[in-house]
Amino acid sequence: MCIRDRNIIIIAVGGAIGTISRFGLNQLFLDQNGGNTISTFIANSTGSFILGLLIAYISLKPEWPPEIKLFLSIGILASYTTFSTLTVSTIYMIENGEIIKALINVSGSILVGLIAAYLGIILGRSVGNIS
């Protein structure tokens, strides 16, 4: 099996894990008003944090194989976070006249995502320097 085919399989397995995780998160909030919005916000925020943490940590571990980065970042986290869902749900809010809710959804997701990614990077660097 060539490297490209192996990488595709690695990403696909990670993608399955991320997708199932995202589905599980969505199910937790299914019965709540705005459940999809809440689960999307949580997925994007936690995904930003975890990606920041992993990228910072892995960058300090050059001995780690690149397949781990593919599996975790492109595989699991790319399928777990849901920017496309954020944008579509925001459009529906705007179409329903929920302009303030839409603005809070977008600005809150971006702000919390940036903060979460930054905290993840700081933690990843700290943990990477300790071990």
NUKE-445633 format. One record per atom (N, C-alpha, C): x, y, z; residue number from 1; residue in three letters; atom name. Coordinates in Angstrom, 1 decimal. Example, Ala and Ser with C-alpha at 12.3 -4.5 7.8 and 13.67 -1.06 7.14 Angstrom:
// NUKE-445633
{c1 13.2	c2 -5.7	c3 7.8	k 1	r ALA	a N}
{c1 12.3	c2 -4.5	c3 7.8	k 1	r ALA	a CA}
{c1 13.2	c2 -3.3	c3 7.8	k 1	r ALA	a C}
{c1 12.8	c2 -2.2	c3 7.1	k 2	r SER	a N}
{c1 13.7	c2 -1.1	c3 7.1	k 2	r SER	a CA}
{c1 12.9	c2 0.0	c3 7.9	k 2	r SER	a C}
This chain:
// NUKE-445633
{c1 0.9	c2 -1.2	c3 0.0	k 1	r MET	a N}
{c1 0.0	c2 0.0	c3 0.0	k 1	r MET	a CA}
{c1 0.9	c2 1.2	c3 0.0	k 1	r MET	a C}
{c1 0.6	c2 2.2	c3 -0.9	k 2	r CYS	a N}
{c1 1.4	c2 3.4	c3 -0.9	k 2	r CYS	a CA}
{c1 1.1	c2 4.3	c3 0.2	k 2	r CYS	a C}
{c1 2.0	c2 5.3	c3 0.5	k 3	r ILE	a N}
{c1 1.8	c2 6.2	c3 1.6	k 3	r ILE	a CA}
{c1 0.5	c2 7.0	c3 1.4	k 3	r ILE	a C}
{c1 0.2	c2 7.5	c3 0.2	k 4	r ARG	a N}
{c1 -1.0	c2 8.3	c3 0.0	k 4	r ARG	a CA}
{c1 -2.3	c2 7.5	c3 0.4	k 4	r ARG	a C}
{c1 -2.3	c2 6.2	c3 0.0	k 5	r ASP	a N}
{c1 -3.5	c2 5.4	c3 0.3	k 5	r ASP	a CA}
{c1 -3.6	c2 5.1	c3 1.8	k 5	r ASP	a C}
{c1 -2.4	c2 4.9	c3 2.5	k 6	r ARG	a N}
{c1 -2.4	c2 4.7	c3 3.9	k 6	r ARG	a CA}
{c1 -2.9	c2 6.0	c3 4.6	k 6	r ARG	a C}
{c1 -2.4	c2 7.1	c3 4.2	k 7	r ASN	a N}
{c1 -2.9	c2 8.4	c3 4.8	k 7	r ASN	a CA}
{c1 -4.4	c2 8.6	c3 4.6	k 7	r ASN	a C}
{c1 -4.9	c2 8.2	c3 3.5	k 8	r ILE	a N}
{c1 -6.4	c2 8.4	c3 3.2	k 8	r ILE	a CA}
{c1 -7.1	c2 7.5	c3 4.2	k 8	r ILE	a C}
{c1 -6.6	c2 6.3	c3 4.5	k 9	r ILE	a N}
{c1 -7.3	c2 5.4	c3 5.4	k 9	r ILE	a CA}
{c1 -7.2	c2 6.0	c3 6.9	k 9	r ILE	a C}
{c1 -6.0	c2 6.5	c3 7.2	k 10	r ILE	a N}
{c1 -5.8	c2 7.1	c3 8.5	k 10	r ILE	a CA}
{c1 -6.8	c2 8.3	c3 8.7	k 10	r ILE	a C}
{c1 -6.9	c2 9.1	c3 7.7	k 11	r ILE	a N}
{c1 -7.8	c2 10.3	c3 7.8	k 11	r ILE	a CA}
{c1 -9.2	c2 9.8	c3 7.9	k 11	r ILE	a C}
{c1 -9.6	c2 8.8	c3 7.1	k 12	r ALA	a N}
{c1 -11.0	c2 8.3	c3 7.1	k 12	r ALA	a CA}
{c1 -11.3	c2 7.7	c3 8.5	k 12	r ALA	a C}
{c1 -10.4	c2 7.0	c3 9.1	k 13	r VAL	a N}
{c1 -10.7	c2 6.4	c3 10.4	k 13	r VAL	a CA}
{c1 -10.9	c2 7.5	c3 11.4	k 13	r VAL	a C}
{c1 -10.0	c2 8.5	c3 11.4	k 14	r GLY	a N}
{c1 -10.1	c2 9.7	c3 12.3	k 14	r GLY	a CA}
{c1 -11.4	c2 10.4	c3 12.0	k 14	r GLY	a C}
{c1 -11.8	c2 10.6	c3 10.7	k 15	r GLY	a N}
{c1 -13.0	c2 11.2	c3 10.4	k 15	r GLY	a CA}
{c1 -14.2	c2 10.5	c3 10.9	k 15	r GLY	a C}
{c1 -14.2	c2 9.2	c3 10.9	k 16	r ALA	a N}
{c1 -15.3	c2 8.5	c3 11.5	k 16	r ALA	a CA}
{c1 -15.5	c2 8.7	c3 13.0	k 16	r ALA	a C}
{c1 -14.4	c2 8.8	c3 13.7	k 17	r ILE	a N}
{c1 -14.4	c2 9.0	c3 15.1	k 17	r ILE	a CA}
{c1 -14.9	c2 10.5	c3 15.4	k 17	r ILE	a C}
{c1 -14.4	c2 11.4	c3 14.6	k 18	r GLY	a N}
{c1 -14.9	c2 12.8	c3 14.8	k 18	r GLY	a CA}
{c1 -16.3	c2 13.0	c3 14.5	k 18	r GLY	a C}
{c1 -16.8	c2 12.3	c3 13.4	k 19	r THR	a N}
{c1 -18.2	c2 12.4	c3 13.0	k 19	r THR	a CA}
{c1 -19.1	c2 11.8	c3 14.1	k 19	r THR	a C}
{c1 -18.7	c2 10.7	c3 14.6	k 20	r ILE	a N}
{c1 -19.5	c2 10.0	c3 15.7	k 20	r ILE	a CA}
{c1 -19.5	c2 10.9	c3 16.9	k 20	r ILE	a C}
{c1 -18.4	c2 11.5	c3 17.2	k 21	r SER	a N}
{c1 -18.3	c2 12.4	c3 18.4	k 21	r SER	a CA}
{c1 -19.2	c2 13.6	c3 18.2	k 21	r SER	a C}
{c1 -19.2	c2 14.1	c3 17.0	k 22	r ARG	a N}
{c1 -20.1	c2 15.3	c3 16.7	k 22	r ARG	a CA}
{c1 -21.5	c2 14.9	c3 16.8	k 22	r ARG	a C}
{c1 -21.9	c2 13.8	c3 16.3	k 23	r PHE	a N}
{c1 -23.2	c2 13.3	c3 16.4	k 23	r PHE	a CA}
{c1 -23.7	c2 13.1	c3 17.9	k 23	r PHE	a C}
{c1 -22.8	c2 12.5	c3 18.7	k 24	r GLY	a N}
{c1 -23.1	c2 12.3	c3 20.1	k 24	r GLY	a CA}
{c1 -23.3	c2 13.7	c3 20.8	k 24	r GLY	a C}
{c1 -22.5	c2 14.6	c3 20.5	k 25	r LEU	a N}
{c1 -22.6	c2 16.0	c3 21.1	k 25	r LEU	a CA}
{c1 -23.9	c2 16.6	c3 20.7	k 25	r LEU	a C}
{c1 -24.3	c2 16.4	c3 19.4	k 26	r ASN	a N}
{c1 -25.6	c2 16.9	c3 19.0	k 26	r ASN	a CA}
{c1 -26.8	c2 16.3	c3 19.7	k 26	r ASN	a C}
{c1 -26.6	c2 15.0	c3 19.9	k 27	r GLN	a N}
{c1 -27.7	c2 14.3	c3 20.6	k 27	r GLN	a CA}
{c1 -27.9	c2 14.7	c3 22.1	k 27	r GLN	a C}
{c1 -26.8	c2 15.2	c3 22.7	k 28	r LEU	a N}
{c1 -26.9	c2 15.7	c3 24.1	k 28	r LEU	a CA}
{c1 -27.9	c2 16.9	c3 24.2	k 28	r LEU	a C}
{c1 -27.9	c2 17.7	c3 23.1	k 29	r PHE	a N}
{c1 -28.7	c2 18.9	c3 23.1	k 29	r PHE	a CA}
{c1 -29.9	c2 18.9	c3 22.2	k 29	r PHE	a C}
{c1 -30.3	c2 17.7	c3 21.7	k 30	r LEU	a N}
{c1 -31.3	c2 17.6	c3 20.8	k 30	r LEU	a CA}
{c1 -32.7	c2 18.1	c3 21.3	k 30	r LEU	a C}
{c1 -33.0	c2 17.9	c3 22.5	k 31	r ASP	a N}
{c1 -34.3	c2 18.2	c3 23.0	k 31	r ASP	a CA}
{c1 -34.4	c2 19.7	c3 23.5	k 31	r ASP	a C}
{c1 -33.3	c2 20.4	c3 23.5	k 32	r GLN	a N}
{c1 -33.3	c2 21.8	c3 24.0	k 32	r GLN	a CA}
{c1 -33.5	c2 22.8	c3 22.9	k 32	r GLN	a C}
{c1 -34.2	c2 23.9	c3 23.2	k 33	r ASN	a N}
{c1 -34.4	c2 24.9	c3 22.3	k 33	r ASN	a CA}
{c1 -33.1	c2 25.5	c3 21.8	k 33	r ASN	a C}
{c1 -32.8	c2 25.5	c3 20.5	k 34	r GLY	a N}
{c1 -31.6	c2 25.9	c3 20.0	k 34	r GLY	a CA}
{c1 -30.5	c2 24.9	c3 20.1	k 34	r GLY	a C}
{c1 -30.9	c2 23.6	c3 20.3	k 35	r GLY	a N}
{c1 -30.0	c2 22.5	c3 20.5	k 35	r GLY	a CA}
{c1 -28.8	c2 22.4	c3 19.5	k 35	r GLY	a C}
{c1 -29.2	c2 22.6	c3 18.2	k 36	r ASN	a N}
{c1 -28.2	c2 22.5	c3 17.1	k 36	r ASN	a CA}
{c1 -27.2	c2 23.6	c3 17.3	k 36	r ASN	a C}
{c1 -27.7	c2 24.8	c3 17.6	k 37	r THR	a N}
{c1 -26.8	c2 26.0	c3 17.8	k 37	r THR	a CA}
{c1 -25.9	c2 25.8	c3 18.9	k 37	r THR	a C}
{c1 -26.4	c2 25.3	c3 20.0	k 38	r ILE	a N}
{c1 -25.5	c2 25.0	c3 21.2	k 38	r ILE	a CA}
{c1 -24.5	c2 24.0	c3 20.9	k 38	r ILE	a C}
{c1 -24.9	c2 22.9	c3 20.3	k 39	r SER	a N}
{c1 -23.9	c2 21.8	c3 20.1	k 39	r SER	a CA}
{c1 -22.9	c2 22.3	c3 19.0	k 39	r SER	a C}
{c1 -23.3	c2 23.1	c3 18.1	k 40	r THR	a N}
{c1 -22.3	c2 23.6	c3 17.1	k 40	r THR	a CA}
{c1 -21.3	c2 24.5	c3 17.8	k 40	r THR	a C}
{c1 -21.8	c2 25.4	c3 18.6	k 41	r PHE	a N}
{c1 -20.9	c2 26.3	c3 19.4	k 41	r PHE	a CA}
{c1 -19.9	c2 25.5	c3 20.2	k 41	r PHE	a C}
{c1 -20.4	c2 24.5	c3 20.9	k 42	r ILE	a N}
{c1 -19.5	c2 23.7	c3 21.8	k 42	r ILE	a CA}
{c1 -18.5	c2 22.9	c3 20.9	k 42	r ILE	a C}
{c1 -18.9	c2 22.4	c3 19.8	k 43	r ALA	a N}
{c1 -18.0	c2 21.6	c3 18.9	k 43	r ALA	a CA}
{c1 -16.9	c2 22.5	c3 18.3	k 43	r ALA	a C}
{c1 -17.3	c2 23.7	c3 17.9	k 44	r ASN	a N}
{c1 -16.3	c2 24.6	c3 17.3	k 44	r ASN	a CA}
{c1 -15.4	c2 25.2	c3 18.4	k 44	r ASN	a C}
{c1 -15.9	c2 25.4	c3 19.6	k 45	r SER	a N}
{c1 -15.0	c2 25.9	c3 20.7	k 45	r SER	a CA}
{c1 -14.1	c2 24.9	c3 21.2	k 45	r SER	a C}
{c1 -14.6	c2 23.7	c3 21.5	k 46	r THR	a N}
{c1 -13.7	c2 22.6	c3 22.0	k 46	r THR	a CA}
{c1 -12.8	c2 22.1	c3 20.9	k 46	r THR	a C}
{c1 -13.3	c2 22.1	c3 19.7	k 47	r GLY	a N}
{c1 -12.4	c2 21.7	c3 18.5	k 47	r GLY	a CA}
{c1 -11.3	c2 22.7	c3 18.3	k 47	r GLY	a C}
{c1 -11.5	c2 24.0	c3 18.5	k 48	r SER	a N}
{c1 -10.5	c2 25.0	c3 18.3	k 48	r SER	a CA}
{c1 -9.4	c2 24.8	c3 19.4	k 48	r SER	a C}
{c1 -9.9	c2 24.6	c3 20.7	k 49	r PHE	a N}
{c1 -9.0	c2 24.4	c3 21.8	k 49	r PHE	a CA}
{c1 -8.1	c2 23.1	c3 21.6	k 49	r PHE	a C}
{c1 -8.8	c2 22.0	c3 21.2	k 50	r ILE	a N}
{c1 -8.1	c2 20.8	c3 21.1	k 50	r ILE	a CA}
{c1 -7.1	c2 20.8	c3 19.9	k 50	r ILE	a C}
{c1 -7.5	c2 21.5	c3 18.8	k 51	r LEU	a N}
{c1 -6.6	c2 21.6	c3 17.7	k 51	r LEU	a CA}
{c1 -5.4	c2 22.5	c3 18.0	k 51	r LEU	a C}
{c1 -5.6	c2 23.6	c3 18.7	k 52	r GLY	a N}
{c1 -4.5	c2 24.4	c3 19.2	k 52	r GLY	a CA}
{c1 -3.6	c2 23.6	c3 20.1	k 52	r GLY	a C}
{c1 -4.1	c2 22.9	c3 21.0	k 53	r LEU	a N}
{c1 -3.3	c2 22.1	c3 21.9	k 53	r LEU	a CA}
{c1 -2.5	c2 21.1	c3 21.2	k 53	r LEU	a C}
{c1 -3.1	c2 20.3	c3 20.3	k 54	r LEU	a N}
{c1 -2.4	c2 19.3	c3 19.5	k 54	r LEU	a CA}
{c1 -1.3	c2 19.8	c3 18.6	k 54	r LEU	a C}
{c1 -1.6	c2 20.9	c3 17.9	k 55	r ILE	a N}
{c1 -0.7	c2 21.4	c3 17.0	k 55	r ILE	a CA}
{c1 0.6	c2 22.0	c3 17.7	k 55	r ILE	a C}
{c1 0.3	c2 22.7	c3 18.8	k 56	r ALA	a N}
{c1 1.4	c2 23.2	c3 19.6	k 56	r ALA	a CA}
{c1 2.3	c2 22.0	c3 20.2	k 56	r ALA	a C}
{c1 1.6	c2 21.0	c3 20.8	k 57	r TYR	a N}
{c1 2.3	c2 19.9	c3 21.4	k 57	r TYR	a CA}
{c1 3.1	c2 19.1	c3 20.4	k 57	r TYR	a C}
{c1 2.4	c2 18.8	c3 19.3	k 58	r ILE	a N}
{c1 3.1	c2 17.9	c3 18.2	k 58	r ILE	a CA}
{c1 4.2	c2 18.7	c3 17.6	k 58	r ILE	a C}
{c1 4.1	c2 20.0	c3 17.5	k 59	r SER	a N}
{c1 5.3	c2 20.7	c3 16.9	k 59	r SER	a CA}
{c1 6.5	c2 20.6	c3 17.8	k 59	r SER	a C}
{c1 6.3	c2 20.3	c3 19.0	k 60	r LEU	a N}
{c1 7.5	c2 20.2	c3 19.9	k 60	r LEU	a CA}
{c1 8.0	c2 18.7	c3 20.0	k 60	r LEU	a C}
{c1 7.3	c2 17.9	c3 19.2	k 61	r LYS	a N}
{c1 7.7	c2 16.4	c3 19.2	k 61	r LYS	a CA}
{c1 8.0	c2 16.0	c3 17.8	k 61	r LYS	a C}
{c1 9.1	c2 16.4	c3 17.2	k 62	r PRO	a N}
{c1 9.4	c2 16.1	c3 15.8	k 62	r PRO	a CA}
{c1 9.6	c2 14.6	c3 15.6	k 62	r PRO	a C}
{c1 9.7	c2 13.8	c3 16.7	k 63	r GLU	a N}
{c1 9.9	c2 12.4	c3 16.5	k 63	r GLU	a CA}
{c1 8.5	c2 11.7	c3 16.2	k 63	r GLU	a C}
{c1 7.5	c2 12.4	c3 16.5	k 64	r TRP	a N}
{c1 6.1	c2 11.8	c3 16.2	k 64	r TRP	a CA}
{c1 5.9	c2 11.7	c3 14.7	k 64	r TRP	a C}
{c1 5.4	c2 10.6	c3 14.3	k 65	r PRO	a N}
{c1 5.1	c2 10.4	c3 12.8	k 65	r PRO	a CA}
{c1 4.1	c2 11.4	c3 12.3	k 65	r PRO	a C}
{c1 4.2	c2 11.9	c3 11.1	k 66	r PRO	a N}
{c1 3.2	c2 12.8	c3 10.6	k 66	r PRO	a CA}
{c1 1.8	c2 12.2	c3 10.5	k 66	r PRO	a C}
{c1 1.7	c2 10.9	c3 10.5	k 67	r GLU	a N}
{c1 0.4	c2 10.3	c3 10.4	k 67	r GLU	a CA}
{c1 -0.5	c2 10.6	c3 11.6	k 67	r GLU	a C}
{c1 0.2	c2 10.8	c3 12.8	k 68	r ILE	a N}
{c1 -0.6	c2 11.1	c3 14.0	k 68	r ILE	a CA}
{c1 -1.3	c2 12.5	c3 13.8	k 68	r ILE	a C}
{c1 -0.5	c2 13.4	c3 13.2	k 69	r LYS	a N}
{c1 -1.1	c2 14.8	c3 13.0	k 69	r LYS	a CA}
{c1 -2.3	c2 14.7	c3 12.0	k 69	r LYS	a C}
{c1 -2.1	c2 13.9	c3 10.9	k 70	r LEU	a N}
{c1 -3.2	c2 13.7	c3 10.0	k 70	r LEU	a CA}
{c1 -4.4	c2 13.1	c3 10.7	k 70	r LEU	a C}
{c1 -4.2	c2 12.0	c3 11.4	k 71	r PHE	a N}
{c1 -5.3	c2 11.4	c3 12.1	k 71	r PHE	a CA}
{c1 -6.1	c2 12.3	c3 13.1	k 71	r PHE	a C}
{c1 -5.3	c2 13.0	c3 13.9	k 72	r LEU	a N}
{c1 -6.0	c2 13.9	c3 14.9	k 72	r LEU	a CA}
{c1 -6.6	c2 15.2	c3 14.3	k 72	r LEU	a C}
{c1 -5.8	c2 15.9	c3 13.4	k 73	r SER	a N}
{c1 -6.2	c2 17.2	c3 13.0	k 73	r SER	a CA}
{c1 -7.2	c2 17.1	c3 11.8	k 73	r SER	a C}
{c1 -6.7	c2 16.5	c3 10.7	k 74	r ILE	a N}
{c1 -7.6	c2 16.4	c3 9.5	k 74	r ILE	a CA}
{c1 -8.7	c2 15.3	c3 9.7	k 74	r ILE	a C}
{c1 -8.3	c2 14.2	c3 10.3	k 75	r GLY	a N}
{c1 -9.3	c2 13.2	c3 10.6	k 75	r GLY	a CA}
{c1 -10.3	c2 13.5	c3 11.6	k 75	r GLY	a C}
{c1 -10.0	c2 13.5	c3 12.9	k 76	r ILE	a N}
{c1 -10.9	c2 13.6	c3 14.0	k 76	r ILE	a CA}
{c1 -11.5	c2 15.0	c3 14.0	k 76	r ILE	a C}
{c1 -10.6	c2 16.0	c3 14.2	k 77	r LEU	a N}
{c1 -11.1	c2 17.4	c3 14.5	k 77	r LEU	a CA}
{c1 -11.8	c2 18.1	c3 13.3	k 77	r LEU	a C}
{c1 -11.3	c2 17.8	c3 12.1	k 78	r ALA	a N}
{c1 -12.0	c2 18.4	c3 10.9	k 78	r ALA	a CA}
{c1 -13.4	c2 17.9	c3 10.7	k 78	r ALA	a C}
{c1 -13.7	c2 16.7	c3 11.1	k 79	r SER	a N}
{c1 -15.0	c2 16.2	c3 11.0	k 79	r SER	a CA}
{c1 -15.9	c2 16.5	c3 12.3	k 79	r SER	a C}
{c1 -15.2	c2 16.8	c3 13.4	k 80	r TYR	a N}
{c1 -15.9	c2 17.1	c3 14.6	k 80	r TYR	a CA}
{c1 -16.4	c2 18.6	c3 14.6	k 80	r TYR	a C}
{c1 -15.5	c2 19.5	c3 14.2	k 81	r THR	a N}
{c1 -15.9	c2 20.9	c3 14.2	k 81	r THR	a CA}
{c1 -16.8	c2 21.1	c3 13.0	k 81	r THR	a C}
{c1 -17.6	c2 22.2	c3 13.0	k 82	r THR	a N}
{c1 -18.7	c2 22.3	c3 12.0	k 82	r THR	a CA}
{c1 -18.9	c2 23.7	c3 11.6	k 82	r THR	a C}
{c1 -17.9	c2 24.3	c3 11.0	k 83	r PHE	a N}
{c1 -18.1	c2 25.7	c3 10.6	k 83	r PHE	a CA}
{c1 -19.2	c2 25.9	c3 9.6	k 83	r PHE	a C}
{c1 -19.4	c2 24.9	c3 8.7	k 84	r SER	a N}
{c1 -20.5	c2 25.0	c3 7.7	k 84	r SER	a CA}
{c1 -21.8	c2 25.0	c3 8.4	k 84	r SER	a C}
{c1 -22.0	c2 24.2	c3 9.5	k 85	r THR	a N}
{c1 -23.2	c2 24.2	c3 10.3	k 85	r THR	a CA}
{c1 -23.4	c2 25.6	c3 10.9	k 85	r THR	a C}
{c1 -22.4	c2 26.2	c3 11.4	k 86	r LEU	a N}
{c1 -22.4	c2 27.5	c3 12.1	k 86	r LEU	a CA}
{c1 -23.0	c2 28.5	c3 11.0	k 86	r LEU	a C}
{c1 -22.5	c2 28.5	c3 9.9	k 87	r THR	a N}
{c1 -22.9	c2 29.5	c3 8.9	k 87	r THR	a CA}
{c1 -24.3	c2 29.3	c3 8.4	k 87	r THR	a C}
{c1 -24.7	c2 28.1	c3 8.2	k 88	r VAL	a N}
{c1 -26.1	c2 27.8	c3 7.7	k 88	r VAL	a CA}
{c1 -27.1	c2 28.1	c3 8.8	k 88	r VAL	a C}
{c1 -26.8	c2 27.7	c3 10.1	k 89	r SER	a N}
{c1 -27.7	c2 28.0	c3 11.2	k 89	r SER	a CA}
{c1 -27.9	c2 29.5	c3 11.4	k 89	r SER	a C}
{c1 -26.8	c2 30.2	c3 11.2	k 90	r THR	a N}
{c1 -26.8	c2 31.7	c3 11.3	k 90	r THR	a CA}
{c1 -27.7	c2 32.3	c3 10.2	k 90	r THR	a C}
{c1 -27.6	c2 31.8	c3 9.0	k 91	r ILE	a N}
{c1 -28.5	c2 32.2	c3 7.9	k 91	r ILE	a CA}
{c1 -30.0	c2 32.0	c3 8.3	k 91	r ILE	a C}
{c1 -30.3	c2 30.8	c3 8.8	k 92	r TYR	a N}
{c1 -31.7	c2 30.5	c3 9.2	k 92	r TYR	a CA}
{c1 -32.1	c2 31.5	c3 10.3	k 92	r TYR	a C}
{c1 -31.3	c2 31.8	c3 11.2	k 93	r MET	a N}
{c1 -31.6	c2 32.8	c3 12.3	k 93	r MET	a CA}
{c1 -31.9	c2 34.2	c3 11.7	k 93	r MET	a C}
{c1 -31.1	c2 34.6	c3 10.7	k 94	r ILE	a N}
{c1 -31.3	c2 35.9	c3 10.0	k 94	r ILE	a CA}
{c1 -32.7	c2 35.8	c3 9.3	k 94	r ILE	a C}
{c1 -32.9	c2 34.7	c3 8.6	k 95	r GLU	a N}
{c1 -34.1	c2 34.6	c3 7.8	k 95	r GLU	a CA}
{c1 -35.4	c2 34.6	c3 8.7	k 95	r GLU	a C}
{c1 -35.2	c2 34.1	c3 9.9	k 96	r ASN	a N}
{c1 -36.3	c2 34.1	c3 10.9	k 96	r ASN	a CA}
{c1 -36.4	c2 35.4	c3 11.7	k 96	r ASN	a C}
{c1 -35.6	c2 36.4	c3 11.3	k 97	r GLY	a N}
{c1 -35.7	c2 37.7	c3 12.0	k 97	r GLY	a CA}
{c1 -34.9	c2 37.7	c3 13.3	k 97	r GLY	a C}
{c1 -34.1	c2 36.7	c3 13.6	k 98	r GLU	a N}
{c1 -33.4	c2 36.7	c3 14.9	k 98	r GLU	a CA}
{c1 -32.0	c2 37.2	c3 14.7	k 98	r GLU	a C}
{c1 -31.9	c2 38.5	c3 14.3	k 99	r ILE	a N}
{c1 -30.7	c2 39.1	c3 14.0	k 99	r ILE	a CA}
{c1 -29.7	c2 39.2	c3 15.1	k 99	r ILE	a C}
{c1 -30.2	c2 39.6	c3 16.3	k 100	r ILE	a N}
{c1 -29.3	c2 39.6	c3 17.5	k 100	r ILE	a CA}
{c1 -28.8	c2 38.3	c3 17.8	k 100	r ILE	a C}
{c1 -29.6	c2 37.3	c3 17.8	k 101	r LYS	a N}
{c1 -29.2	c2 35.9	c3 18.1	k 101	r LYS	a CA}
{c1 -28.1	c2 35.4	c3 17.0	k 101	r LYS	a C}
{c1 -28.3	c2 35.8	c3 15.8	k 102	r ALA	a N}
{c1 -27.3	c2 35.5	c3 14.7	k 102	r ALA	a CA}
{c1 -26.0	c2 36.2	c3 15.0	k 102	r ALA	a C}
{c1 -26.0	c2 37.4	c3 15.3	k 103	r LEU	a N}
{c1 -24.8	c2 38.2	c3 15.6	k 103	r LEU	a CA}
{c1 -24.1	c2 37.6	c3 16.8	k 103	r LEU	a C}
{c1 -24.8	c2 37.3	c3 17.8	k 104	r ILE	a N}
{c1 -24.2	c2 36.6	c3 19.0	k 104	r ILE	a CA}
{c1 -23.6	c2 35.3	c3 18.6	k 104	r ILE	a C}
{c1 -24.3	c2 34.5	c3 17.8	k 105	r ASN	a N}
{c1 -23.8	c2 33.2	c3 17.4	k 105	r ASN	a CA}
{c1 -22.5	c2 33.3	c3 16.7	k 105	r ASN	a C}
{c1 -22.4	c2 34.2	c3 15.7	k 106	r VAL	a N}
{c1 -21.2	c2 34.3	c3 14.9	k 106	r VAL	a CA}
{c1 -20.1	c2 34.9	c3 15.7	k 106	r VAL	a C}
{c1 -20.3	c2 36.1	c3 16.3	k 107	r SER	a N}
{c1 -19.3	c2 36.7	c3 17.1	k 107	r SER	a CA}
{c1 -18.8	c2 35.9	c3 18.3	k 107	r SER	a C}
{c1 -19.7	c2 35.3	c3 19.0	k 108	r GLY	a N}
{c1 -19.4	c2 34.4	c3 20.1	k 108	r GLY	a CA}
{c1 -18.6	c2 33.2	c3 19.7	k 108	r GLY	a C}
{c1 -19.0	c2 32.6	c3 18.6	k 109	r SER	a N}
{c1 -18.2	c2 31.4	c3 18.1	k 109	r SER	a CA}
{c1 -16.8	c2 31.8	c3 17.7	k 109	r SER	a C}
{c1 -16.7	c2 32.9	c3 17.0	k 110	r ILE	a N}
{c1 -15.3	c2 33.3	c3 16.5	k 110	r ILE	a CA}
{c1 -14.5	c2 33.7	c3 17.7	k 110	r ILE	a C}
{c1 -15.0	c2 34.5	c3 18.6	k 111	r LEU	a N}
{c1 -14.3	c2 35.0	c3 19.8	k 111	r LEU	a CA}
{c1 -13.9	c2 33.8	c3 20.7	k 111	r LEU	a C}
{c1 -14.9	c2 33.0	c3 21.0	k 112	r VAL	a N}
{c1 -14.5	c2 31.8	c3 21.9	k 112	r VAL	a CA}
{c1 -13.6	c2 30.9	c3 21.2	k 112	r VAL	a C}
{c1 -13.8	c2 30.7	c3 19.9	k 113	r GLY	a N}
{c1 -12.9	c2 29.8	c3 19.1	k 113	r GLY	a CA}
{c1 -11.5	c2 30.3	c3 19.1	k 113	r GLY	a C}
{c1 -11.3	c2 31.6	c3 19.0	k 114	r LEU	a N}
{c1 -9.9	c2 32.2	c3 19.0	k 114	r LEU	a CA}
{c1 -9.3	c2 32.0	c3 20.4	k 114	r LEU	a C}
{c1 -10.1	c2 32.3	c3 21.4	k 115	r ILE	a N}
{c1 -9.6	c2 32.2	c3 22.8	k 115	r ILE	a CA}
{c1 -9.3	c2 30.7	c3 23.1	k 115	r ILE	a C}
{c1 -10.2	c2 29.8	c3 22.7	k 116	r ALA	a N}
{c1 -9.9	c2 28.4	c3 23.0	k 116	r ALA	a CA}
{c1 -8.7	c2 27.9	c3 22.2	k 116	r ALA	a C}
{c1 -8.5	c2 28.3	c3 21.0	k 117	r ALA	a N}
{c1 -7.3	c2 27.9	c3 20.2	k 117	r ALA	a CA}
{c1 -6.1	c2 28.4	c3 20.9	k 117	r ALA	a C}
{c1 -6.1	c2 29.7	c3 21.3	k 118	r TYR	a N}
{c1 -4.9	c2 30.3	c3 21.9	k 118	r TYR	a CA}
{c1 -4.6	c2 29.6	c3 23.2	k 118	r TYR	a C}
{c1 -5.6	c2 29.3	c3 24.1	k 119	r LEU	a N}
{c1 -5.4	c2 28.5	c3 25.3	k 119	r LEU	a CA}
{c1 -4.8	c2 27.1	c3 25.0	k 119	r LEU	a C}
{c1 -5.4	c2 26.5	c3 24.0	k 120	r GLY	a N}
{c1 -4.9	c2 25.2	c3 23.6	k 120	r GLY	a CA}
{c1 -3.4	c2 25.2	c3 23.2	k 120	r GLY	a C}
{c1 -3.0	c2 26.3	c3 22.4	k 121	r ILE	a N}
{c1 -1.6	c2 26.4	c3 22.0	k 121	r ILE	a CA}
{c1 -0.7	c2 26.6	c3 23.2	k 121	r ILE	a C}
{c1 -1.1	c2 27.5	c3 24.1	k 122	r ILE	a N}
{c1 -0.3	c2 27.7	c3 25.4	k 122	r ILE	a CA}
{c1 -0.2	c2 26.4	c3 26.1	k 122	r ILE	a C}
{c1 -1.3	c2 25.7	c3 26.4	k 123	r LEU	a N}
{c1 -1.2	c2 24.5	c3 27.1	k 123	r LEU	a CA}
{c1 -0.4	c2 23.4	c3 26.4	k 123	r LEU	a C}
{c1 -0.6	c2 23.3	c3 25.1	k 124	r GLY	a N}
{c1 0.2	c2 22.4	c3 24.3	k 124	r GLY	a CA}
{c1 1.7	c2 22.6	c3 24.4	k 124	r GLY	a C}
{c1 2.1	c2 23.9	c3 24.3	k 125	r ARG	a N}
{c1 3.5	c2 24.2	c3 24.4	k 125	r ARG	a CA}
{c1 4.0	c2 23.9	c3 25.8	k 125	r ARG	a C}
{c1 3.2	c2 24.2	c3 26.8	k 126	r SER	a N}
{c1 3.6	c2 24.0	c3 28.2	k 126	r SER	a CA}
{c1 3.8	c2 22.5	c3 28.5	k 126	r SER	a C}
{c1 2.8	c2 21.7	c3 28.1	k 127	r VAL	a N}
{c1 2.9	c2 20.3	c3 28.3	k 127	r VAL	a CA}
{c1 4.0	c2 19.7	c3 27.5	k 127	r VAL	a C}
{c1 4.2	c2 20.2	c3 26.3	k 128	r GLY	a N}
{c1 5.3	c2 19.7	c3 25.4	k 128	r GLY	a CA}
{c1 6.6	c2 20.0	c3 26.0	k 128	r GLY	a C}
{c1 6.8	c2 21.1	c3 26.7	k 129	r ASN	a N}
{c1 8.1	c2 21.4	c3 27.3	k 129	r ASN	a CA}
{c1 8.4	c2 20.6	c3 28.6	k 129	r ASN	a C}
{c1 7.3	c2 20.2	c3 29.2	k 130	r ILE	a N}
{c1 7.5	c2 19.4	c3 30.5	k 130	r ILE	a CA}
{c1 7.9	c2 18.0	c3 30.2	k 130	r ILE	a C}
{c1 7.2	c2 17.4	c3 29.2	k 131	r SER	a N}
{c1 7.5	c2 16.0	c3 28.9	k 131	r SER	a CA}
{c1 8.7	c2 15.7	c3 28.1	k 131	r SER	a C}
